Amino acid sequence: MLEKATFAGGCFWCMVKPFDQFDGIESVVSGYTGGHLANPSYEQVKSGHSGHLEAVEITFDPAVFPYEQLLDIFWQQIDPTDNDGQFQDRGASYRPAIFVHNDEQRQLAIASRKQLDESGRFNKPVITEIQDAEPFYPAEEYHQDFYLKNPDHYAQDRAESGRDEFLTSAWKKADA
């Protein structure tokens, strides 16, 4: 039986590809969640007045790709110590968060965050929020699978964001 997982990690363009390449992942949809405005537009979310975060909603088969593996991938895409945005994308709509769909996801997310915080990998506390899943609104079509539709623009945006340098530094440091 398929389940949903929802993660916010800054620009949703950068959050699709890491999940989109595994057996057991049915779909990864870019969109908006966590706010007060129904069916928001990209401009409304980007303005910071909708309360929404850019996020991805993943439909997955937990028998093939367990939620714990989704959490591992999520942590390796973000700076979990920064609640003011991610990398070059600043502001409330770019905060990292885990939106849990049931109690099992909540328990696994809390345990995963605690383990990461206690690992010593980061010099600051891991403060990524864990919240109940709220209505998810798919983003406009041009945002879907952006890395496939616009590979040059995606590569340039990602290169300029500082995301890859941070992730390489954060994940290489403790693994070496």
N, C-alpha and C positions, 0 to 999 in steps of 0.2 A: 504494500500500500504506500502510495506516495505521500510525502510530507512537505511542508514549507519551512524555509529558514529565511530570516530577513536580517541583513547586515548593512549598516551605514559605515562608510570608511572614507569620507571625503568625496571627491569627484566620482560619480558612479561609473564613468567610462573606464576608470582604472580598476574597478571592482568586478567587472564581468569576466574578463579573460582568465584570471586565476582559477575561477570555479568552472568555467565553461568547457574544460578539456578532459573531463573524467567520465568514465562509465558510471552510471547511476545518477548522473545529473541530467534531469529531464529538460530543464530550462533555467535561464538566468535572465531576469527582466529588470531593466533599469526603471526606477520610479521614485516616488515620494511617499513618506510616511512620518507619523509622529506629530502632525500639526492639527490645526483646527479648521482648515479650509478644505471643503470637498472639491475634488477634481482640479487641483491647482495646476497652473501652467509653470513651465520652467522659469519664466521671468518672475512670477509671484514667489516661487520658492527661493530663487536666487536673491530676491530683494530682502529676504530675512523676515518678512512680515507674515508668512503663512504658518510658521511654527514647524514646518516640515523639514526633514533631512533628506538629502539625496541618499538613496539606498538601492540595494538589489534584493529581489525576492527570488529565492532559489527553490525550485521544485526538484526533489530528490527522492531516491529510493534508499531508505536507511538500511535495507538488507544488503545493498551493494556498496553504498557510500555512507557510512555512519555520520551522524551529526558531530561527533567528536572530531572527525577529520575536517569537516567544514570549519569548525572553530579553529583548528590548527592553521588552516589556510588563511582564515580571517585575520588572526593575530599577526601573521607574517606579511600583511598588506598595509598595516597602519602604524601610526605612532600612538600607542595606547596611553601615553602620558599627556597627551595634548587634547584638551576638550574645547579649544577655541577654533578648531578647523583642522585640516590636514594638509601639511606641506604648503604649497603656494596658495591653496584654496582656504581662505580664512572666513570665519563667520559661523553663525549658528547652524546654517543649513549644511555645513560640511563637517559637523561633529561626528566622531565615531560612536556607534552604539550597536548593541545586539538587541533585537526585538524577538522575544521568545514567544512561541506559539502554544506551549504547554508546560506543565510542571517539570517534566523530564528535561526539556531543553533548558529551563531555568536552572535546575540543579547542575547540569553539565556546564553551562555557561559560567555560573558562579565559581564552580570548582576550577574550571580552566583559567579564569581571570586570577583567582587566588594563587594558583600554581605559577602563572606567569609573573605575578607580582613578587612572589617569594623566590623566584629563580635568580634574582640579581642581574638579569639581563639589562635592565634599565636603571639609570641613576635617580629617576623620579618614580613616584608611585603610579601604578597602573590604575587609571581613573575612568576607563571606558564604561559607560552606563549600560545596564541591563534593564530592559523595560518590557512590559507586555506588548505584544504585537498589536498594532492598530490598523485601521484600513490602509491598504496599500494602493496607490494610484500609479499605474504605468505612465512613464514619461512619454513624451512625443516620439513618434516613430523614428525620427532622425537620430535620437539618442540610443535606440536599441542596437545592440551589437556594433557599436561605434568602431571598435578596434578592427572589425572585419570590413565594414563599409568604407572607412576612411583611414586606412593604415598609416599613411604618411602624417596626417594631422594628429592621429592618436600617438604615434611615436614621438613627434615633436613636442606635443603637450606633456607627455609623460617625461621626456628627457628634461624639459624645462622646470618641471614641478619640484624636483629635489627628492621625490619619493624613492627612486631606485638607490640613490646614494645613501639615504637614511636606512633603508631596509637592508642593503648590503652590509653596512656598518653594524647595525643592531643584531643581525642574525649571524654574521660571521664571527663577531667578537666572542660570543660564548661557545661557539661551535669549534673554534680553532684549537 
